[in-house]
Amino acid sequence: MAADAKTTCYDGSCSQSFKFYLQHSGEHEVVCKCLHSILPGEFKRIGSDQRSLDVLGVGSGGGEVDAHILTVLQSTFPSVPITADIVEGSADLTDGFKALVAKTPNLQKIPFTWHLMTSENYEKQVKAKGGAKKFDFIQMVQMIYYVDDLAGTIAFYRSLLKRNGRLMIIVEAANSGWDILWKTYKKELAVGVITQYRSSAEVIDNLKSQGLKYEEHAAPNAFDVTECFDPSSETGRRLLDFMTAKDRFHESFTPEIRAGILDLLRHKCSTEKDGRVLFNSDLSCILVHA
């Protein structure tokens, strides 16, 4: 899961935990591979006859995925001016995104507008000001877990799309390891910033209820959680902390709950291959039409 859109949870130690997870899981690489196969064709449809292209990132974190998206857009329309607005609640992650821009020559050609605030606060600001800027492409990568009103959030950002625009939502896939873990232990896990876990199933049900046109693309992924079952492993401890949104997994639950989570992780959320336990971290990329 990704940068917190309700609080600045991903500052300080939480930011480091998030970065550690990304390094270990390879999630961004999987997302970028999926997008590389999808976006060129989508961008050609979106940007046809456009004199400029405007992109909005919501919950963009450290910017790795946004940078890939903007690079693909530049390569698709090398002579068309592009702007980027970024909404992110974490100062640490926003600083990382700015540093990434500073060392990436092609991104320096794009004017960025930084909105250091939550998704909800951005929505309130836009509605209060009126005359909202419209966008050709809006990306919400791994942030839909952190909003209170799923239907309202989707409706608001879709309202910011230009005529041929697309809203892209990337979320954990239905029946993935994340989905099974967080729904099985909802009472114990969904007590902090995330109070209602959502997978692609909830997002798609919502899109259908609103009568919206969309396409769904799978982004299969798995990462090694073998060390989670070794109490002496620092890597295992840090992964368990992130996966359960706790500072100290081993001290945060009763022995029965802790044992149940570990059993679920091994036997329901993962597969075993060559003696390693691989957690199912499949993703879904959903493109919503204007």
Summary of the structure (lengths in Angstrom):
residues: 290
radius of gyration: 19.0
end to end distance: 25.7
largest distance: 61.3
contacts: 963
relative contact order: 0.15
helix: 48%
strand: 21%
